[in-house]
Amino acid sequence: ERTGAAILMKSLSEPCQQVAVNAGIEGAVVLSKVQQMCRDKGFGHGWDAAKMEYCNLLERGVIDPAKVTINAVENSASVAGLVLTTECLVTEIPVYETEEMKQARFDAEGMGAGMGMGGM
């Protein structure tokens, strides 16, 4: 359970770091500062990437779509529970093809799905 909680906490911190990286700032530094702000000032404080400053995000009007985050966490926990309780797991093995192989397969299959002009 402790390992699962640690994984969850890490996954919840990744979006903050990625926003910082996308803005050209070191993600770990921003995350550390945001975590400290939340401990000191409470919920709602963070880093505004558009203005490049730390502030109360709720007052600034920056709102996280919490429903998306909640659904992602619930779905991942559901899949993790399913994997842990089953005795096997079926996955698809990826097939890597060169561009030439893809083109040859496309040429052999044609348009498919009855797209020909056979009745004309």
Number of C-alpha atoms within 10 A of each C-alpha: 6 7 8 11 10 11 11 14 11 11 12 13 15 14 13 18 19 17 17 21 15 11 13 10 15 14 19 16 11 21 20 12 14 19 16 14 19 14 11 10 11 11 13 18 21 22 22 16 17 8 8 11 11 15 16 19 16 13 10 11 8 15 10 11 8 9 9 10 12 10 11 12 14 12 12 12 14 12 11 12 11 12 12 11 9 8 7 8 8 5 6 5 6 6 5 8 10 8 9 9 11 12 12 12 12 12 10 10 10 12 10 9 7 8 8 10 6 6 4 4
